[in-house]
């Protein structure tokens, strides 16, 4: 599966952006789709994940209450709605996908190796 991330840009602190991750080549059916980010000079970190079949979501503590991950079955696309953005949210955001398993829990999603990755989309939040 090929992933295409889009929607990044420059926004002021307190603003919002919506990122999109579209799949081509096959559908997201049977997959977990995650968002990760990497800020300059920092390691990549998990942001959020959603299971395509059940729509189960999981968030990093740093974005809970501000970010919402969702899916659109018809468009084969996963979204990351980011509200109340802060300068510390500045990073390149990546979407990734990995086959889902019935024994996975929320604990699993940040730790999956994720077989498929999209190119990054840059989010810059100015203060």
N, C-alpha and C positions, 0 to 999 in steps of 0.2 A: 504494500500500500504506500502511496506517495502522499505526503502531507504538505499543504500550502498554508502558511500562517500569514496573516495580514492584519492591518488595523492600527499599527503603532503610529506614534507621532509625538508632537510636543504639546504639552498641556500644563496649565498652571496648577499649583498646589490647590487641592480641593476639587479639582475637576474630574472628569470621567472620560474613559475610553472603552471601546468594546473591541476585543481581539477576536478574530475568526480563524478557525483551523478547518480547512476543507480537505477531504480525502478524495483521491482519484485512484483509479486502478481497481478498487473494490470498495465495498461499504465498510463502515465502522462496526458492523454487526459482529458481536462476539469479542469486541475489544474494550479495553480500558484506555481512555484518552486523558492524558495529563498535560498540564502546563508547568513549565519550569522557567526560571529566569537566572540570568547571570549578569551581575553588576561588574563594572570595571574593577579589576584587581581582586575579585572575590570568586569563590567557587559557585558553581551552579547549584541552585536550590529549588526544591519542590514548591509549587504554588497551590495547585488544585488538581483534582482528578474526578472523572465521571465514568461510570460504567454505561456502556451503550445500551445494554439490554434492560437493566433495571433503573437506570438513571440515578444510581447511588452516587453521592458526592462526598468528597473529602477535601479539607482545606488545611493549609499551613496556618498555625496560630497567628502569624503576622498579617494575614489577609482576611481572617474570619470577620464577618460582619461588613466587610467593604467590597469584597470580590464575590462574584457569583458565576459558577460554571454551569452551562446548560448545553442542550443538544437539540438539533433540528433533524429529525429522521428524514424528512423529505428532501432536505438540502444536503444531507450527509455532512453536516458541519457541526463543530463544537465551538461554543462561544465562551469568552471570558469577559464578563462585564466588570469593569474596574471603576469603583466610585471612591470618592474622598482620597484621591491619589496624593501621595506625599513624595517629596524629593527622594526619600529612601526607596521608593518603588522604581526609580530609574534603573533600567536594565534592558538587556536583550531578552525577549521572551520567546520561548520555543514551545511548540506543541509536540507531543510524542504519543505513540500508541503501542500497546502490547496486548497479546491475547489474554482475555479474561479467564479466570478459573473460579469454580464455585467455592473454593475454600479460601479465597482472598477475603481480607477484611480491610477496614480503613488503614490499619497498621501497615498493610502490604503495599498500598499504592505508591507512597513516596520511595519505596525501596525496590521496585521492579526495575529491571534493566532496560526496558522499553526498546523494542527492536527497531522501531521506525521513528524517525525524527524529521521535522520540517525545518526549513531555514528559519532563522530568527527574525523577529520584527522588533525594532527599537522603540522603546517607550522612554521619553524624557519628561520628567516633571520638574518644572522650574519653581523656585521659591518666591 
